[in-house]
Amino acid sequence: MIDFVTALGLVFVIEGLVYAFVPGHLKAVIALMQSTSNDRLRLGGLVAAAFGVALVWFARSVLGS
């Protein structure tokens, strides 16, 4: 549970830094996302989630030893 809360906190830190340092670029990305199809966004989300799972596995299995 501690790892989950830590990961959630890091997500908020990263999100906050994006909003604080590049708000104009973030608005442009959001506008671009609105013109992207739902299927492409869904695929991108699934790829990102799979990459995240692989990264956590790598960190715990290979780097954690």
N, C-alpha and C positions, 0 to 999 in steps of 0.2 A: 504494500500500500504506500509505503514511503517513496518508492521509485515512481509510482503513478503520480503522486502529488508533486514530486520534483519535476517530472516531465511536463506536467500541466503548467507549473510555474514557469518553466523555460519557454513554453509556447507563448505565454503571456508576455514574457520579456521580449522575445523576438518580434511578436506582433506590435508591441508598444514601440520598439525601436524603429520599425518600418514606418508607423504613423508619425513618429516624432521627426525622423530625419529626411524622409522622402515622400511627403504627403501628395505632392503634385504628380509624381510618378505612380503612386498608388492609385490615384484617380484615373490616370490613363490606362492602367492595367485593368481596373474594374470596368471601364468603358469598353475595352477590348473583349473582356469576358462576356459582356452583354451581347456582343455580336457573334459569339462562338456558340455552336450548337451544344445542346445538352449532352449528346452522346460523346462529343470530344472532351467536354469538361468532366464527365463521369469517368472516361478512360484515363484522363490525366490524374484524377483523384485516386483511382485504383492503382495506377503505376506509382504514384507518390506514397501511398500506404504500403504497397509491397516493398518499395525501397526502404521505407522506415523500418518495417519488420526485419528485413535483411540486415540493416545497419545495427539494429539492437541485437540481433542474433550474433553478428560478427563481433560486436563489442563485448558481449558476455562470454562467448565461446573462445574466441581467439585472443582478444586483448585482456580478458578477465583472468586468464590462467597465469 
